Amino acid sequence: MEKQNFILNSDNLQNLENFSEILKKDYSSMMNEALEQYFLNAQKALLEKDVADQNALTNLDFDEFWDDVEI
């Protein structure tokens, strides 16, 4: 995998410095924890969207379901 550089905005950089001191954690640990949480949240949102999209395709009301059924 190719290394990528990234840029933090000043607020995030300041928070990283502050919380590093408060929590006695190094930047790498904090960034990895934050990214793990981000990916979990993103995956959850994608799964919820997928379920909502599937429900939109399969939800029929009573009349739609029974419209062409002959008994």
Sequence and secondary structure as in RCSB ss.txt:
>XXXX:A:sequence
MEKQNFILNSDNLQNLENFSEILKKDYSSMMNEALEQYFLNAQKALLEKDVADQNALTNLDFDEFWDDVEI
>XXXX:A:secstr
         HHHHHHHHHHHHHHT  HHHHHHHHHHHHHHHHHHHHHHHHHHHHHHHH   HHHHHTT   
